[in-house]
Amino acid sequence: MGARKKLSAEKIKEERKTKGLAVLKDCPTSPRKMRLMADLIRGVDVLKALHILQHHPMHASKNMEKVLRSAISNWEAKNEGLSAEALIVKEVMVDGARALKRLRPAPQGRAYRVRKRSNHVTIVVDSNN
């Protein structure tokens, strides 16, 4: 590993020590629907984001709430003694995951392919400063 790459990797490691990170993989919701939830909470105070997700009617909000609670818990484990009230949602990334391919009967003996999509969600929380 080169010197610059090593310094860059160490810098990223140091930054991660203060942030709370949580990942949910293979969530059985389409990425498009999950991104709607991600856009609602990106850059928002953590308590307000939890309130938004608890009262939103979409099914994807339940999974997003679980990941956000996990990120808050991870931040509290890294930063013991500090309160989580000053946290904000720094990053929310929703990436596509594998899609289950199923067949649906169609007219005249044909079959249409149905793709049941899933996604990966990554949430990063950090303090305001």
DRENZA-439769 format. One record per residue: residue in three letters; x, y, z of N, C-alpha, C in turn. Coordinates in steps of 0.2 Angstrom, whole numbers, padded with zeros to 4 digits, always signed. Layout:
<nodes>
alaXYZXYZXYZ
...
</nodes>
This chain:
<nodes>
met+0004-0006+0000+0000+0000+0000+0004+0006+0000
gly+0003+0011-0004+0007+0017-0005+0006+0022+0001
ala+0010+0026+0002+0010+0031+0008+0003+0035+0008
arg+0002+0038+0002-0004+0042+0001-0011+0038+0003
lys-0011+0032+0000-0017+0028+0001-0017+0026+0008
lys-0012+0025+0011-0012+0023+0019-0014+0029+0023
leu-0012+0035+0021-0014+0041+0025-0021+0042+0024
ser-0024+0041+0018-0031+0042+0017-0035+0037+0020
ala-0033+0031+0021-0037+0026+0024-0037+0027+0032
glu-0031+0029+0034-0031+0031+0041-0036+0037+0043
lys-0036+0042+0039-0040+0048+0040-0048+0045+0040
ile-0049+0041+0035-0056+0039+0035-0058+0035+0041
lys-0053+0031+0044-0054+0027+0050-0055+0031+0056
glu-0052+0037+0056-0052+0042+0062-0059+0045+0061
glu-0061+0047+0055-0068+0050+0055-0074+0045+0057
arg-0073+0039+0055-0078+0034+0057-0079+0033+0065
lys-0073+0034+0068-0074+0033+0076-0079+0037+0079
thr-0081+0043+0076-0086+0047+0080-0093+0047+0077
lys-0093+0043+0071-0100+0043+0068-0103+0036+0069
gly-0110+0036+0069-0114+0030+0070-0116+0028+0063
leu-0115+0021+0062-0116+0019+0055-0120+0012+0056
ala-0126+0012+0052-0130+0005+0052-0131+0004+0045
val-0132-0003+0044-0133-0005+0037-0138-0011+0037
leu-0143-0010+0033-0148-0015+0032-0148-0018+0025
lys-0146-0025+0025-0145-0028+0018-0151-0032+0016
asp-0153-0033+0010-0158-0037+0007-0165-0035+0010
cys-0166-0029+0010-0173-0027+0013-0178-0028+0007
pro-0183-0032+0008-0188-0034+0002-0193-0028+0001
thr-0190-0022-0001-0194-0017-0003-0190-0014-0009
ser-0194-0011-0014-0190-0009-0020-0186-0003-0018
pro-0180-0002-0021-0176+0004-0019-0180+0011-0021
arg-0184+0011-0025-0187+0017-0027-0192+0020-0021
lys-0195+0015-0018-0200+0016-0012-0196+0018-0006
met-0190+0015-0005-0186+0016+0000-0182+0023+0000
arg-0181+0025-0006-0178+0032-0007-0182+0037-0006
leu-0189+0036-0006-0194+0041-0004-0193+0043+0003
met-0192+0037+0007-0191+0038+0014-0184+0041+0016
ala-0179+0039+0012-0173+0042+0013-0173+0050+0012
asp-0176+0052+0007-0176+0059+0006-0180+0063+0011
leu-0185+0060+0015-0188+0063+0020-0184+0065+0026
ile-0179+0060+0027-0175+0061+0034-0168+0063+0033
arg-0166+0064+0027-0159+0066+0025-0157+0073+0028
gly-0152+0074+0032-0151+0080+0035-0155+0083+0040
val-0159+0079+0043-0164+0081+0048-0162+0079+0055
asp-0164+0082+0060-0162+0080+0067-0165+0073+0068
val-0161+0069+0072-0163+0062+0073-0170+0061+0076
leu-0171+0065+0082-0178+0064+0085-0184+0066+0080
lys-0183+0071+0076-0188+0073+0071-0189+0067+0066
ala-0183+0064+0064-0183+0059+0059-0187+0053+0061
leu-0185+0051+0068-0189+0046+0071-0197+0047+0071
his-0198+0053+0073-0205+0055+0073-0209+0054+0066
ile-0205+0057+0061-0208+0056+0054-0209+0049+0052
leu-0204+0045+0053-0204+0038+0051-0210+0034+0055
gln-0211+0036+0061-0216+0032+0065-0223+0034+0063
his-0224+0039+0060-0231+0041+0058-0232+0041+0051
his-0227+0039+0047-0228+0039+0040-0232+0032+0038
pro-0236+0033+0033-0240+0027+0031-0237+0021+0027
met-0232+0023+0024-0228+0018+0019-0225+0013+0023
his-0225+0007+0020-0222+0001+0023-0215+0002+0024
ala-0211+0005+0020-0204+0006+0020-0202+0010+0026
ser-0206+0014+0029-0204+0018+0034-0202+0014+0041
lys-0205+0008+0041-0204+0004+0047-0197+0001+0047
asn-0195-0001+0041-0188-0004+0040-0183+0002+0041
met-0184+0008+0038-0180+0013+0039-0179+0016+0046
glu-0185+0015+0050-0184+0017+0057-0180+0012+0061
lys-0180+0006+0059-0176+0001+0063-0169+0002+0062
val-0167+0004+0055-0160+0005+0054-0158+0012+0057
leu-0162+0017+0057-0160+0023+0061-0159+0022+0068
arg-0163+0018+0071-0162+0017+0078-0156+0013+0080
ser-0154+0008+0075-0148+0005+0076-0142+0009+0075
ala-0142+0014+0070-0137+0019+0069-0136+0023+0076
ile-0141+0025+0079-0141+0029+0085-0138+0025+0090
ser-0140+0019+0091-0137+0015+0096-0130+0014+0095
asn-0127+0013+0089-0120+0012+0087-0116+0018+0089
trp-0119+0024+0088-0116+0031+0090-0115+0031+0097
glu-0121+0029+0101-0120+0029+0108-0115+0025+0111
ala-0114+0019+0108-0109+0014+0110-0102+0017+0109
lys-0101+0021+0104-0094+0024+0102-0093+0030+0106
asn-0098+0034+0108-0098+0040+0112-0101+0040+0118
glu-0099+0036+0123-0102+0035+0129-0102+0041+0133
gly-0108+0043+0136-0108+0049+0141-0111+0055+0137
leu-0112+0054+0130-0115+0060+0127-0122+0058+0125
ser-0126+0063+0125-0133+0062+0123-0134+0062+0116
ala-0139+0058+0113-0141+0058+0106-0145+0063+0104
glu-0147+0068+0108-0152+0073+0106-0149+0078+0101
ala-0142+0079+0100-0139+0083+0096-0137+0080+0089
leu-0139+0074+0088-0137+0071+0082-0142+0073+0076
ile-0139+0072+0070-0142+0073+0064-0141+0067+0059
val-0145+0066+0054-0144+0061+0050-0140+0064+0044
lys-0133+0062+0044-0128+0065+0039-0129+0062+0032
glu-0130+0055+0032-0130+0052+0025-0135+0046+0026
val-0139+0045+0020-0144+0040+0019-0143+0037+0012
met-0140+0031+0011-0139+0028+0005-0144+0022+0004
val-0147+0022-0002-0151+0016-0004-0149+0014-0010
asp-0146+0007-0010-0143+0004-0016-0148-0002-0018
gly-0148-0003-0024-0152-0009-0026-0148-0016-0024
ala-0152-0021-0023-0149-0027-0021-0151-0032-0026
arg-0151-0038-0025-0153-0044-0030-0160-0043-0030
ala-0163-0045-0036-0170-0046-0037-0172-0053-0038
leu-0177-0055-0035-0180-0062-0036-0184-0062-0042
lys-0182-0066-0047-0186-0067-0053-0191-0072-0053
arg-0197-0070-0054-0203-0075-0054-0207-0074-0061
leu-0211-0079-0062-0215-0079-0068-0222-0079-0066
arg-0226-0075-0071-0233-0074-0070-0236-0076-0076
pro-0241-0080-0076-0245-0082-0082-0248-0077-0086
ala-0247-0077-0092-0249-0072-0097-0254-0075-0102
pro-0257-0071-0106-0262-0074-0111-0258-0078-0116
gln-0262-0083-0119-0260-0088-0124-0253-0092-0123
gly-0253-0094-0116-0248-0099-0114-0241-0095-0113
arg-0241-0089-0113-0234-0086-0112-0234-0084-0105
ala-0228-0082-0103-0226-0080-0096-0223-0073-0096
tyr-0225-0069-0091-0221-0063-0090-0217-0063-0084
arg-0211-0060-0084-0206-0060-0079-0208-0055-0074
val-0208-0057-0067-0210-0052-0062-0203-0051-0058
arg-0200-0045-0057-0194-0044-0053-0196-0042-0046
lys-0195-0045-0041-0197-0043-0034-0190-0040-0032
arg-0190-0034-0032-0184-0030-0030-0182-0030-0023
ser-0176-0029-0021-0174-0028-0014-0168-0023-0014
asn-0167-0020-0008-0162-0015-0007-0157-0016-0001
his-0152-0012-0001-0147-0011+0004-0148-0004+0007
val-0149-0003+0013-0149+0004+0016-0143+0005+0021
thr-0140+0011+0020-0135+0013+0025-0136+0020+0027
ile-0136+0021+0034-0137+0027+0037-0131+0029+0042
val-0129+0035+0041-0124+0038+0045-0127+0044+0049
val-0126+0043+0056-0128+0049+0060-0121+0052+0064
asp-0122+0058+0065-0116+0062+0068-0119+0068+0072
ser-0114+0071+0076-0117+0077+0080-0117+0083+0075
asn-0120+0088+0078-0121+0094+0074-0114+0098+0072
asn-0109+0097+0076-0103+0101+0075-0099+0098+0070
</nodes>
